[in-house]
Amino acid sequence: MTAGLKTIIYPVKDLAQTKALFSALLGVEPYVDEPYYVGFKDAGQDVGLDPNGHSKGLTGPVPFWHVDDIKERLSALLAAGAETLQEIQDVGNGRLIASVKDADGNLVGLIQDPAA
């Protein structure tokens, strides 16, 4: 089960330039501003900039579905023919992410937030 599509991550080469672009677009400053990730919140949507995204196999923006059980959803996607791009990884504070690609090369991300 998902809680919907709430996050999109852009792989970027020039973090400073892209941060300026999204600050201008959204009219807000990032809520996370680190050398490894910049994140914005706007209208209930998270927009992330990942300077390491290309090295992880990301070729463009990746939609991330928020799920209750990332292991279960990842297994279901793999059983349906998806290929793993990024294994489940804790990216801090118990937030887990993973990503896959389908047979057409479309990228799908998963996020599981820690239980409240």
C-alpha angles and dihedrals in degrees: 000000000000134000089213140263105309106147136053122185123202119202106223137188099196107041096182094051094046091046089055091048094052092043088056093045097047098032092226137097119243119272088210119038112172132140089249098045141009119197133191131189120208130161092343093310126116115214115191132190115207117191089190095049097102091054088053091057097261110148099179142344114333122209112219119208116209109229138183095222115026095184091054095046092045091050090049092051092048091048088052091056105271121143121226116247098168125015118224108292133178106232095186141305092028096301109144125202136181135166138204139179128224128225090275093053095254113150124229124186130198128205128188117187120205117265112268 
